[in-house]
Amino acid sequence: MERNPLVEFKDIYKIYTMGDTEVRALDGVSFRVFEGEFVAIIGQSGSGKSTCMNIIGCLDVPTEGTYLLNGEDVSNLTDDEQAEIRNKTLGFIFQQYNLLPKLNILENVKLPLLYKGLKDSEQKERAMEALNRVGIADKYHHKPSQLSGGQQQRASIARALAGSPSVILADEPTGALDSKTSKEVIDFLVQLNAQGNTIILITHDNFIAARAKRVIRIHDGKITYDGPSSGDEIIRSTVLARKETEASV
């Protein structure tokens, strides 16, 4: 019997009107993501990948089409309903960490748990467990400014994990990091996936996308590739990107 997908796009369109011009940010996109997958959605600026991420993350709704999250149609929810779904089902990792500077790391990681009706002692226990998983439990009392970029991103990952989400959505999670720290963060996402976490990674970087098990490439609002990261198309793109990087040095 076929498994039910966690995330399913059915012929999704997102259309903007700018004056007399119609812009199709997403133009009939369909795909499914199943439990335990590590999927990279890749595309250059303007490709539609950010719009795709916003709809997956219940930050926006499609113009047309159906979006099922955990089997529930979330295509046309109100803002409050979207917020409830985000808090219940999704864990977010952002490029700029989005940590509140006046709160310590423990308080930042506890934030998603405030809306779950948990006792403070349980919030703290779950937050500390998440911090321990990412290896910075000893930094719980530090403010974000006292941590390195890599440690701040680990705190962001802990915040995503604390709510035990069905899907972890990582939006350009290495964009603000140097290459060494970027590798450490991606290594950690690979490790989380190996532990059973479902991860959707949004990136423009071929090298990072190649670390996922599956790649969905978007260009001009359409899917141009959906397959294993070891596929010929991805390998060619990665080799080309490497050559362009070396030529610019």
N, C-alpha and C positions, 0 to 999 in steps of 0.2 A: 504494500500500500504506500502511495506517495506521501511524503511528509508535507505538512503545511508550512509555507514560508513565513519567516518573521516579518520580512519587508516585501511588499509586492506592488510594483507600478504597473498599471494597466492602461496603456495608450495615454500617457500623461502629456498634457500641453500646458505651457505657461506663456501667455501672450500679453505683451505690453503694447500700448498705443502711444507713440511719440509724435504728436502732430498728425500728419497724414501717413506716417510710417508705422507699419505693424512689425513688431519685433517678436520672433518666436524663440524665447530663451530655451524652452524645451518643446520639441516638435515630434510628438508621438512616441514618447519613451516608454519602453516596457522592459522590466527585468524582475527577478526574484532573488532574495537573499535568504539562505536557510541558517538555522541554528548551528553555531560552531564555525561558520565561514569567516575568512579574513579577505575582504574585498577592497580593492583600491579603485576609486572612481577618479579618473585622470583626464585632464584637459587643460588647455592654455586659457589665459584670461579671455573672457567673453564666450567661452565654449558652451556654457550652460551648467558646468559642474557645481558652481556655488548655488544656483537656483535649485538644482537637484538636491543639494545638501539641505537647503532651507526647507524644502518640502518633506524630505525624509525626517528632519528634526522637528517637524510640526511648528516651524517658524513662519511658514507661508502655506497657502493652499493652491492647488492647481486651478487653471482656468477651465480645463476639461480633463476627463479621465478619472480613474479610480485609484486611490492609494489605500492599501490594506496594511495595517500594522498589527501584528499578532492576530491576524484574522479579522480585525475591526476596521470598518470603513472610516477613515479619518480625513476624507477628502474635503469636507465642508464644515469643519468644526468652528465654533466661536473661539475667540481669543482665550476665554477662561477654560474652555474644554481642551484646547490645545495645550495650555499650561499644565493642566492636570495629567494629560497623556505624557507630556515631556517628563514630568517629575516621576511618573510611575514606571515608565518603560525605557527611557533613554538616558544615557550618560554622555556628557559632552566633554571633549578635550579641545581647547582652542589654541590658536597660534600665539596669542598674547596672554595666555594663562587665565585671564579674567579673575584673578584673586583680589579680594578686597584688602587694600593696603593697611587699614586700621585694625583689621582682625588678625589674630595669630593663625598659624597653619591649621591647628586643630579646629578652630572656629570656622575657618573657610571650608574645610572638608565636611563639617557638620551641616553646612547650609542646606543641601538638598534634603536632609533628614528632618528639618524643622517642619516640613509640610506633610510628613507621614504620620503625625500623631504619636510619635515615639516618646517615651520618657527620656529625660536628659541623660540619665545614666546609660541607657541603651544607645542613644545617639553617640555619646562619647566612646562607648565600647566599639561600635561599628566603625567610627571614624579612625580610632587608633588601630584597629585591625587593618583597615585600608592603608593607612600610613606605613604600617609594618610590612605590608605586601610590596610596597614600592621602595622600601628600604630607607625611609626618613622619619621613622617614629621618634627618633631622638631629637628631631627638630620641631616637635609639635607646638612648642611655646614661642617659636620664632615668628617674627613678622615676615611677609614676603620679601621685603627689601633686604633682609638679612640672609637670604638664600641666593645661590647661583641660579642662572637661567635653567639649567638642567634640573636642579632641585625644585624650582618653582613648577616646572612642567610635571615632575613626579607628583607634586602636591595636587596639581590639576587632575592627573590621572587618578589619584587616590579619591578625590572628590567625585569623579565619575563612577568609581567602583563602589563607593560607600552605599549607594542606593540600590545595589544589586540589579542593575538595569538588564533588560533583555538584549539591548544593542548598545555598544559603545561607538559613538560617532566622533571621529577625530578629524578636525578641520585644519589642514596644513600644520600638524603639531610640531614640526621641526623648523618652521619658517623663521623663528627668531633665534635659532641656536646655531652654534658653530658645527662643523662637520663631525667632529669627534662626539660631541654631546648628542647631535642628531642621530648618529648611529646607535648610541646607548638607548635613546628613547624608542627608536624603531625596534631594536633588539628586545626591549621590554614589552612592546606591543605584540611581537611575535610570541614571546613567552606567555603573555596573557591569553592569546589565542590558543596556544598549546594546552592551557588549563581549562579550555572550554568556552571562553568568552567570544561572543560574536562581535566582530569589529568591521566597521565601514570607515575607510580612510579616504579623505579627500585631499588630492595633491596635484600639482602640476609637474612633479619631478619623476622622471622615468626610473631613476635609480631607486627611489623610495617605493614607488609602485611595484617594482620588481620583487620586493620583499613580501608582498601579499601573495596569497595562493591564487587569487583570481583578479583579473583586471577588467574594468569596464571603461572604455575610452569614449569620451563625448567630444563631438566637433560640430559646431554650428547647431547645437540643440538636438543632435541625433547621435545614437550609439553607432560607432563605427567598428568597435571590437568588443566582444564579451567572451572571455575565455581564460585559460590558465596563464599565469604570469610567465611561464616558461614557453609560451607560444612564440612562433617565429616573428609575428608582427611586433611583439613587445621587445624581443631580443634585438631586432633591427633598430627600433626606436631608441633603445638604451645605448647600443653601440654608436649610433649617430650622435646622440647627445654627448657621449663621452668624447668623441672626436671633436665636436664643436667646443666643448669645455677645454680640451687640451690645446686646441688651435688658438683660443683666446688668451691663454696664459703667456 
